[in-house]
Amino acid sequence: MMRQMAPQIMLAAPHAAALGMQLVSMEPEEVVTFVPFRPDLVGNPETGVIAGGVVTALLDHTAGQSVMAALQAYVSIATLDLRIDYMRAAGPGLGVYCSAKCYKITRSVAFVRATAYDQDPADPLATAQAVFMLNANSAPTPAQLLAEAAAVKS
């Protein structure tokens, strides 16, 4: 069911629509998205590469989409924690892909790994680890979620 809703969910977020995010594929084990190159997304006109903030938004949004793909039914989610390691800038004039996998779901949180790349997934621009709160509208307090996340990670 979630895969049928994916294109609408992708564009329901105003930032995703504004950045021109596109859904490439959505499977329960992996979601791939793409932001095409546009001159207005360039961070530094001298380099001609997509801004780091666009990459951050793409990683966060794709990670959230991977949680949705892994769930059996829709629940509201919210980013609880997002850690990004930037390795290099995108190539000049290139769009950016993002692949994300939700690898663990508990009662109240979901854990995701994501990679952003321009041409080769083996040569990433950035990688991310993310934790999402499930049932964000009626979930436990952030302190309770952080405690559960710490317990699962150890």
C-alpha angles and dihedrals in degrees: 000000000000092000091057090053094045100098092050092045090049092057097035090082107079093216091054091052093045092051092047094240113184129198109233098176140342124198128156089256101042143016123199123194135174138208111200119221115265126170091234090060093058114116098198118023090207092062100034094216129135112265121259091239090062089053090049092051091047093051093048095045095045091048089054090048089054090056090051091049092051095050122088093217137017118276128165114259136190132191108256098174133006123181118182129189111199113205104171144340122269117260116271112274094008129127121226130241125201129200120192134182126193101213103175135026124187130179092280110010140045127206123216139183119200138181129200119203140160106210111348124037088209089063102053128191091206143348128211141197115202139181120201128198112230121217087017093183094059103019130129119271119286089251090057091048093049090050091051091047091050091049092052094047094052 
